[in-house]
């Protein structure tokens, strides 16, 4: 878990990037190419419904947040940027 003194947006983005890399087994090079508009759910074969649960659980653990079921929707999982913005908002940066 990340020490939660006060995370910057960049630190939250780095954490989201690391979670996706670790849970989805994406290479460093491929992950480094992810930008705000990189499509995730429905576009990455690795990011199926089972992987969603793993990604969300890891985000909760590493960022010290709680993600309620009713907060999870297709929009927040659509792109790397959307997922990062969701995480930033939950952390309260």
Secondary structure, 3 states (H helix, E strand, C coil): CCCCCCCCHHHHHHHHHHHHHHHHCCCHHHHHCCCCCCECCCCCCCCCHHHHHHHHHHHHHHHCCCCCHHHCCHHHHHEHHHHHHHHHHHHCC
